[in-house]
Amino acid sequence: MMNREKVRTFWSERARTATCPESQVILENDPQLAELRARTELELLDAELPLNRSDIVADIGAGNGRFTLFFAPRVRKVTAVEYIKDFAAMIKEKIRIQRLKNVEVLDQPAEDFCRENYADIVYISGMLHYLDKEQYSKVTANVARTLKPGGTFFLCEAISVLEDEFFIDKFSEELNAQYSSLYRTAKQHIDAFHEHGMRLEKYSPAFKDGSVLNKRKETRFFYFVFRKPEKD
């Protein structure tokens, strides 16, 4: 169903042509709404994801680095994984300007990243609905392998609130581009990570009912908190 090249082309063009940093990775043409969403997502992280100065964070599908730069001053190390070359270059330039010494940038697909028992926190935001079945299966397995025992997987994702998943592959006038995505249900995500031994601790809508950020009746942006069990 998903066409990987279409997805890569879409994000490569977005990196080159979006008019402000927020809209590069947030699909919102209104700059004020894009800024509101960016701020709201960081407030959510601040409230729901406790960070420790000793933590290692893997930011998978890091985009232009907006979350990488949030994590960097708060933890020991951040590994940012991003396969769109222009986005990876943006992150590297930002860490150069800010003289950050604890950020590693890997230019590779999300599904190829795996380091056994490496990270205290794995973070993914708004990426899984751009993955086909094979890519999705690899990511779910590799997240569990990458986390240390007792580690946290924090997922922010647009999900289908219908009875089943649904697929979009069409030209979007709003985005002025061919757009492809596969919106899975909350249950599908929970089941997929449970299969790899992850324990769900919490999931909830990221934006309040009635928020202007809830723009689509078929989808909602949720966050999920999973824990990898400690070793026996």
C-alpha positions in Angstrom: 0.0 0.0 0.0 2.6 2.6 1.1 5.1 3.7 -1.6 8.4 4.4 0.1 9.7 6.7 -2.7 6.6 8.9 -2.6 7.1 9.3 1.1 10.7 10.2 0.8 10.0 12.6 -2.0 7.3 14.3 0.0 9.5 14.9 3.0 12.5 15.9 0.9 10.4 18.6 -0.8 9.0 19.6 2.6 12.5 20.1 3.9 13.5 22.3 1.0 10.3 24.4 0.5 8.5 24.9 3.8 8.4 28.6 4.8 9.2 28.2 8.6 10.9 25.6 10.8 7.7 24.5 12.4 5.9 23.9 9.1 8.8 21.8 7.8 7.7 19.0 10.0 4.2 20.0 11.1 1.7 19.7 8.2 0.1 23.1 9.0 0.1 26.0 6.6 -1.1 28.5 9.2 2.2 29.7 10.9 0.3 30.5 14.1 -1.3 27.0 14.3 2.1 25.5 13.5 3.7 27.4 16.3 0.9 26.5 18.7 1.2 22.8 17.9 5.0 22.9 18.3 4.7 24.6 21.7 1.9 22.3 22.8 4.0 19.2 21.9 7.0 20.4 23.9 4.7 21.2 26.9 3.4 17.7 26.7 6.9 16.2 26.7 7.9 18.4 29.6 4.8 17.2 31.6 4.7 13.5 30.7 8.3 12.4 30.1 10.6 12.7 33.1 14.2 13.2 32.0 17.4 12.5 33.9 20.9 14.0 33.3 22.2 10.5 32.9 19.7 9.4 30.2 20.6 8.4 26.7 17.7 9.3 24.2 17.2 7.9 20.8 15.1 10.3 18.7 14.0 8.2 15.8 12.7 10.0 12.7 14.1 13.3 14.1 13.0 15.6 11.3 14.6 19.0 11.6 15.7 18.3 15.1 13.1 20.2 17.1 12.8 17.4 19.7 16.5 16.5 19.6 17.3 20.1 20.6 14.7 19.9 23.4 16.3 16.8 24.8 20.0 17.7 24.4 20.4 20.2 27.4 18.4 17.8 29.7 20.2 14.5 29.1 23.6 12.9 28.7 23.3 12.0 25.1 20.9 12.2 22.2 21.1 10.0 19.1 19.0 11.6 16.3 18.1 9.2 13.4 16.9 10.9 10.2 17.0 9.6 6.6 16.1 12.8 4.8 19.5 14.3 4.1 18.4 18.0 4.2 16.8 17.4 7.6 19.9 15.6 8.9 22.0 18.5 7.7 19.8 21.0 9.5 20.3 19.1 12.8 24.0 19.1 12.3 24.1 22.8 11.6 21.9 23.5 14.7 24.1 21.5 17.0 27.2 23.3 15.5 25.7 26.7 16.1 24.6 25.8 19.6 28.0 24.0 20.3 26.2 20.9 21.6 28.7 18.1 22.2 26.2 15.4 23.2 24.2 14.9 20.0 24.9 12.2 17.4 23.2 12.4 14.0 22.7 9.2 12.0 21.6 9.6 8.4 19.7 6.4 8.0 16.2 5.0 7.8 14.3 4.5 11.0 13.8 0.8 10.5 17.6 0.2 10.2 18.5 1.7 13.6 19.0 -0.8 16.4 21.5 -0.8 19.3 21.0 -3.5 21.9 20.1 -2.2 25.3 21.4 1.3 24.4 18.8 3.9 25.3 17.0 4.9 28.4 14.4 6.6 26.3 13.3 6.0 22.7 11.2 8.8 21.2 9.1 8.7 18.0 6.8 11.5 16.9 4.4 11.4 13.9 6.4 8.9 11.9 4.8 5.5 12.1 2.0 6.3 9.7 4.5 6.8 6.9 5.8 3.3 7.2 4.7 0.3 5.2 4.0 -3.1 6.9 7.6 -4.3 6.6 9.2 -1.1 7.9 6.7 -0.9 10.8 7.5 -4.4 11.9 11.2 -3.7 11.9 10.7 -0.5 13.9 8.5 -2.1 16.6 11.1 -4.9 17.0 14.1 -2.6 17.0 12.6 -0.1 19.5 12.3 -3.0 22.1 15.8 -4.2 21.4 17.3 -0.6 21.6 15.7 0.2 25.0 17.6 -0.8 28.1 15.6 -2.9 30.6 13.3 -0.5 32.5 13.6 2.0 29.7 10.7 4.2 28.4 9.3 4.3 24.8 7.4 7.6 24.3 5.3 7.6 21.1 3.3 10.5 19.7 1.3 9.4 16.7 -1.7 10.3 14.5 -4.0 7.4 14.8 -7.3 6.3 13.2 -10.3 6.8 15.4 -12.4 4.8 13.1 -13.0 1.1 13.6 -10.0 0.2 11.5 -6.9 1.6 9.9 -7.2 3.7 6.7 -4.9 4.6 3.9 -4.5 7.9 2.0 -2.7 8.2 -1.3 -3.7 11.3 -3.2 -2.8 14.8 -4.2 -3.4 17.1 -1.3 -4.5 20.6 -2.3 -3.8 21.8 1.2 -0.2 20.6 1.1 0.2 21.0 -2.7 1.8 17.6 -2.9 1.1 13.9 -3.4 0.5 12.6 0.1 0.6 9.0 1.4 0.0 7.7 4.9 -1.4 4.7 6.7 -3.2 5.6 9.9 -3.3 2.6 12.3 -5.6 2.3 15.3 -4.4 2.7 18.9 -5.0 -1.0 19.4 -2.8 -1.9 16.5 0.1 0.1 18.0 -0.5 -1.3 21.5 -0.6 -4.9 20.2 2.5 -4.4 18.0 4.6 -3.2 20.9 3.1 -5.7 23.4 4.2 -8.5 21.0 7.8 -7.4 21.6 7.4 -7.4 25.4 6.7 -3.7 25.9 4.2 -2.8 28.7 1.7 0.0 28.1 1.6 2.5 31.0 -0.5 5.2 29.5 -2.1 6.5 26.3 -4.2 9.6 25.8 -5.1 12.3 23.2 -2.3 14.8 23.0 -4.7 17.7 22.4 -7.8 18.5 24.5 -11.3 18.1 23.1 -12.3 21.2 21.2 -8.7 22.2 20.5 -8.1 23.9 17.1 -5.3 21.3 16.7 -7.8 18.5 16.2 -8.5 19.2 12.6 -9.5 15.8 11.2 -12.5 13.8 12.2 -10.9 10.5 11.2 -7.7 11.0 13.1 -6.4 12.2 16.5 -2.9 12.8 17.7 -2.2 10.5 20.7 0.7 9.9 23.0 1.6 6.4 24.3 4.0 5.6 27.1 5.5 2.1 27.1 8.0 0.5 29.4 10.5 -2.3 28.8 10.3 -4.7 31.8 13.4 -5.0 34.0 15.3 -8.2 33.6 14.3 -11.0 36.0 
